Amino acid sequence: MEKIKCPSDILYEKEWRSAYGNRCNAIFLSDVMNDHESMRKLFHSNGDTHSMSPLVGIFYDYYKDHDKEKMLDRVKEATTDSSGHHYFGMPFSVEEYKGKRLLKDWSCLHSFYSGNDESPWAYLKNYEERATVNITDEFSSRQSIYYHNKSVAEVLKDTVEKTTFLEKQIEEPTNNKPLDLLLQNLQNNRDEKLHIPTYAKALRLINDDLTQAFDGKTEPLNADAYVPVIIMLDEMSADVFNQIDYKQQRTFHKSDLGQEMLRFSYLTTQNMFKKGNSYNGFSADAMNAWLSDIKNTDLWQVAQRKITEAIVERWAHRVKVGSLLNNRMMELATIKPKPKEAMYADYWQEDMKRSTYMNLYVKPQNIR
């Protein structure tokens, strides 16, 4: 039975488990469809280890039923929030041109294209394209897959079916009964809009378990019980960020949810193990000091810069497996669309000014 006693153990466990994910499929789909990496980017920002963007299933259903209007309706729903704003970083959208709805793919459609150009994913004949190729995921898992005369439609089907892997793995209880109950609730409602309070409670409980184990206050944790849960909670974070608007963006770093997501990132996405040394580099005091500094930062844009710098620094330590939570957390550095409420107009205008001139909110250094 493998145990996790430090953050590095989580990275090791996630790395071999990522071989069961869909990253190679995403690369194959983008290469064969020639969509300028739209599908790969979709997996990168919406879950790439075991979950998938709803668009994968939507495109596969489109191939099966040939109903383009239904596909466009579903894409529109999946790519916009409740206010009708397009999700940041989403490469696909539905646009209207001369009274006709079109599927746009902004990774390969640029300003010099005419208005009626559509994504390669709009044309059913493209789904029959076949290729024989070896794909290697150089960025994350280092997994290689040899595709022999596979079509886009076949790999889409395989991608949809592969997403059941993670659910089957979360069978062994963590023995933290309140946590297991919350996880079961989250699993049973995967097809519904994520209930954020339930997610936040589960995050807090698993963070507590990880902190105590890494600090040596409890025994190391069972990897087979905890790592699949860590992967699931990481990927569910996409639903959290999809629900964050400008008002929540400004207070994210101070909120209880934001602090727990930051703690989860700190505990699960960095390599602290020092080679040749039993010391794992983890300190709960150091983590809490970092969290406190973020929380006590007045301007959210300054706090977001600190968060982004910390995540990028972890990349510099050769972390081989990605984190959807980290990817989406860094997106919060980009200001969200202006809210409808008039009381936020001045705040939004001021933040827009800061975002275009960093020195307005970066404190000047003392010159000696």
C-alpha positions in Angstrom: 0.0 0.0 0.0 1.5 3.3 -1.2 1.6 6.1 1.3 1.7 9.9 0.9 3.7 11.8 3.5 4.6 14.9 1.6 3.5 17.0 -1.4 6.0 15.3 -3.7 4.3 11.9 -3.1 1.1 13.3 -4.5 2.9 14.5 -7.7 4.4 11.0 -8.2 1.1 9.3 -7.7 -0.7 11.8 -10.0 2.0 11.3 -12.7 1.5 7.6 -13.2 -2.3 7.9 -12.9 -2.4 10.6 -15.6 -1.5 7.9 -18.1 -5.1 6.8 -18.0 -6.3 10.3 -18.9 -7.1 11.9 -22.2 -4.1 14.2 -22.9 -2.8 12.2 -25.8 -6.3 11.9 -27.3 -6.6 15.7 -27.1 -3.3 16.2 -29.0 -4.4 13.6 -31.6 -7.8 15.4 -32.1 -6.2 18.8 -32.5 -3.5 17.5 -34.9 -5.9 15.6 -37.2 -8.7 18.2 -37.1 -6.1 20.9 -37.6 -7.8 23.2 -35.1 -4.6 25.0 -34.0 -4.7 23.2 -30.6 -8.2 24.2 -29.6 -9.1 20.7 -28.3 -5.8 20.4 -26.5 -6.3 23.8 -24.9 -9.8 22.8 -24.0 -8.5 19.8 -22.0 -5.7 22.0 -20.5 -8.2 24.5 -19.1 -11.2 22.3 -18.4 -9.8 19.1 -17.0 -7.3 16.8 -18.7 -6.6 13.9 -16.4 -9.9 12.0 -16.2 -12.6 14.5 -16.6 -13.5 16.3 -19.9 -15.2 19.4 -21.2 -18.8 18.9 -22.0 -17.9 20.0 -25.6 -16.2 16.6 -26.2 -19.5 14.8 -25.6 -21.4 17.5 -27.6 -19.2 17.1 -30.7 -19.4 13.3 -30.5 -23.2 13.5 -30.2 -23.2 15.8 -33.2 -21.3 13.2 -35.2 -23.9 10.6 -34.3 -27.1 12.5 -34.9 -25.9 15.1 -37.4 -28.1 17.7 -35.7 -26.2 21.0 -36.1 -28.7 23.3 -34.5 -28.9 21.1 -31.4 -25.1 21.1 -31.3 -25.0 24.9 -31.5 -27.6 25.2 -28.7 -25.6 22.9 -26.4 -22.3 24.7 -27.3 -23.8 28.1 -26.5 -25.0 26.8 -23.1 -21.6 25.2 -22.3 -19.5 28.3 -23.2 -21.4 31.1 -21.5 -22.3 32.0 -18.0 -25.7 32.9 -16.6 -25.2 36.5 -17.7 -24.4 35.5 -21.2 -20.7 36.3 -21.0 -18.3 34.0 -22.8 -16.1 31.9 -20.4 -12.6 33.3 -20.3 -10.1 31.0 -22.2 -12.8 29.0 -23.9 -11.7 28.6 -27.6 -15.2 27.8 -29.0 -18.3 30.0 -29.2 -21.5 30.4 -31.1 -21.8 33.6 -33.1 -24.4 35.0 -35.5 -23.5 36.2 -39.0 -26.1 37.5 -41.4 -28.9 35.7 -39.5 -27.1 32.4 -39.4 -25.6 30.8 -36.3 -22.0 29.6 -36.7 -19.6 27.6 -34.6 -16.5 29.7 -34.1 -13.1 28.4 -33.1 -11.0 31.4 -32.0 -7.7 29.4 -31.9 -7.7 29.2 -35.7 -10.1 31.9 -36.8 -8.5 35.3 -36.8 -9.5 38.9 -37.7 -8.5 38.5 -41.3 -11.0 35.6 -41.8 -14.4 36.4 -43.2 -17.4 36.4 -40.9 -18.9 33.1 -42.2 -15.8 31.0 -41.5 -16.5 28.2 -39.1 -14.5 25.9 -36.9 -13.3 22.6 -38.4 -15.5 20.9 -35.8 -18.6 22.2 -37.6 -18.0 20.0 -40.6 -19.0 16.4 -40.2 -16.7 15.1 -43.0 -13.8 16.1 -40.8 -14.8 13.6 -38.2 -14.0 10.8 -40.7 -10.4 11.9 -41.1 -8.0 9.1 -40.1 -4.3 9.1 -39.1 -1.6 6.6 -38.1 0.6 8.4 -35.7 2.5 8.2 -32.4 1.5 10.9 -29.9 3.6 11.7 -26.9 2.4 14.0 -24.1 5.7 15.9 -23.7 4.3 18.5 -21.2 2.8 16.3 -18.5 2.6 12.6 -18.2 5.2 11.7 -20.9 2.7 9.1 -22.0 2.9 7.8 -25.6 0.1 6.3 -27.6 0.3 4.7 -31.0 -2.9 5.4 -33.1 -3.2 3.0 -36.0 -5.6 4.3 -38.7 -7.8 6.0 -36.1 -10.5 8.5 -37.0 -11.4 11.7 -35.1 -14.8 10.1 -34.3 -13.2 7.0 -32.9 -10.9 8.9 -30.6 -13.8 11.2 -29.5 -15.7 8.0 -28.5 -12.7 6.7 -26.7 -12.3 10.0 -24.9 -15.9 10.0 -23.7 -15.6 6.4 -22.4 -12.3 7.0 -20.6 -13.8 9.5 -18.3 -15.4 6.7 -16.2 -11.9 5.7 -14.9 -11.7 8.2 -12.1 -15.1 7.4 -10.7 -14.3 3.7 -10.6 -11.1 4.5 -8.6 -12.9 6.4 -5.8 -14.1 3.2 -4.1 -11.7 3.0 -1.1 -12.8 5.2 1.8 -10.4 7.7 3.3 -11.7 6.7 6.8 -12.5 10.3 7.4 -16.3 9.8 7.6 -17.4 13.4 7.2 -15.1 13.7 4.2 -16.3 10.5 2.6 -19.9 11.5 3.0 -19.2 14.9 1.2 -17.3 13.1 -1.6 -20.2 10.7 -2.1 -22.5 13.7 -2.4 -20.3 15.4 -5.0 -20.0 12.2 -7.0 -23.7 11.5 -7.0 -24.4 15.0 -8.3 -21.7 15.2 -11.0 -24.3 16.0 -13.7 -25.7 19.0 -11.8 -24.3 22.4 -11.2 -21.5 22.1 -8.6 -22.8 22.9 -5.1 -19.9 25.1 -4.0 -20.6 24.9 -0.2 -20.3 21.1 -0.3 -17.2 21.4 -2.4 -15.6 23.9 0.0 -16.3 21.7 3.0 -14.7 18.7 1.3 -11.7 20.8 0.4 -11.3 22.0 4.0 -11.4 18.4 5.4 -8.9 17.0 2.9 -6.6 20.0 3.5 -6.7 19.3 7.2 -5.9 15.6 6.7 -3.0 16.4 4.3 -1.6 19.1 6.6 -1.5 16.9 9.7 0.1 14.0 7.7 2.7 16.2 6.1 3.5 17.8 9.4 4.0 14.4 11.1 1.1 14.8 13.4 -0.7 11.7 11.9 0.4 8.6 10.0 1.0 9.0 6.2 -2.2 8.7 4.2 -3.3 5.9 1.9 -2.5 7.0 -1.7 -5.2 4.8 -3.2 -7.8 6.4 -1.1 -6.6 10.1 -1.2 -5.0 10.7 -4.6 -8.1 9.9 -6.8 -10.0 12.3 -4.5 -7.3 15.0 -4.9 -7.6 14.6 -8.7 -11.3 14.8 -8.6 -11.4 17.9 -6.4 -8.7 19.6 -8.6 -10.8 19.0 -11.7 -14.1 20.0 -10.1 -12.5 23.4 -9.4 -13.3 24.3 -13.0 -17.0 24.5 -12.0 -16.1 26.9 -9.2 -14.1 29.3 -11.4 -16.9 29.2 -14.0 -19.2 30.6 -11.4 -16.9 33.4 -10.3 -17.9 36.9 -11.5 -16.2 40.3 -11.0 -17.7 40.8 -7.6 -16.4 37.5 -6.3 -13.1 38.0 -8.1 -12.3 41.0 -6.0 -12.7 39.1 -2.7 -11.6 35.6 -3.8 -8.2 35.8 -2.0 -9.8 36.8 1.3 -12.7 34.5 1.2 -12.9 31.2 3.1 -13.3 29.3 -0.2 -10.4 31.1 -1.8 -8.1 30.4 1.1 -9.0 26.7 1.0 -8.3 26.5 -2.7 -5.0 28.2 -2.2 -4.2 25.8 0.6 -5.1 22.8 -1.6 -2.8 24.2 -4.3 0.0 24.6 -1.8 -0.4 21.0 -0.5 -0.9 19.2 -3.8 1.0 20.8 -6.6 4.6 21.4 -5.5 7.7 19.3 -5.3 9.2 19.9 -1.8 11.2 16.7 -1.4 14.9 17.3 -1.3 16.7 14.5 -3.2 18.9 12.4 -1.0 17.4 13.8 2.1 14.5 12.5 4.2 13.4 16.0 5.0 10.3 16.8 2.8 10.5 20.5 3.0 7.0 21.0 4.2 6.1 23.4 7.0 2.6 24.2 8.1 3.8 27.4 9.6 5.3 28.5 6.3 2.2 27.6 4.4 0.0 29.5 6.9 2.2 32.5 6.7 1.9 32.5 2.9 -1.9 32.2 3.1 -2.0 35.0 5.7 0.0 37.3 3.5 -2.3 36.7 0.5 -5.4 37.3 2.7 -4.0 40.5 4.2 -3.2 42.0 0.8 -5.6 44.9 0.3 -5.8 45.0 -3.5 -7.0 41.9 -5.2 -4.7 42.4 -8.3 -1.7 42.6 -6.1 -2.8 39.4 -4.3 -3.4 37.7 -7.6 0.1 38.6 -8.8 1.5 37.0 -5.6 -0.5 33.9 -6.3 0.6 33.7 -9.9 4.2 34.1 -9.0 4.0 31.3 -6.5 2.4 28.9 -9.0 5.0 29.8 -11.7 7.8 29.2 -9.2 6.5 25.7 -8.7 6.6 25.1 -12.4 10.3 26.0 -12.2 10.8 23.0 -10.0 10.0 20.6 -12.8 6.5 19.6 -11.7 5.5 17.1 -14.4 1.8 17.0 -13.8 -0.6 19.8 -14.4 -3.2 21.2 -12.1 -6.5 22.6 -13.5 -7.0 24.5 -10.2 -3.7 26.3 -10.7 -4.4 27.1 -14.3 -7.8 28.6 -13.6 -6.6 30.4 -10.5 -4.1 32.3 -12.6 -6.9 33.3 -14.9 -8.3 35.4 -12.1 -5.5 37.9 -12.8 -7.5 39.0 -15.8 -10.4 41.2 -14.9 -13.9 39.8 -15.4 -16.6 41.5 -17.5 -18.2 44.6 -16.0 -21.1 43.7 -13.7 -24.6 45.0 -14.3 -24.9 46.5 -10.8 -24.2 50.3 -10.9 -22.6 50.2 -7.5 -19.6 48.3 -8.9 -19.0 50.6 -11.9 -16.4 52.8 -10.3 -14.5 49.8 -8.8 -14.4 48.1 -12.2 -13.2 51.2 -14.0 -10.4 51.7 -11.4 -9.4 48.1 -11.7 -9.3 48.3 -15.5 -6.9 51.3 -15.2 -4.7 49.3 -12.8 -4.6 46.3 -15.1 -3.2 48.5 -17.9 -0.6 50.2 -15.8 0.9 48.0 -13.1 2.7 50.9 -11.4 -0.6 52.2 -10.2 -0.9 49.4 -7.8 2.7 48.2 -7.3 4.3 50.0 -4.4 7.5 51.8 -5.4 10.7 50.4 -4.0 12.8 52.6 -1.7 15.8 54.0 -3.6 19.0 54.3 -1.6 
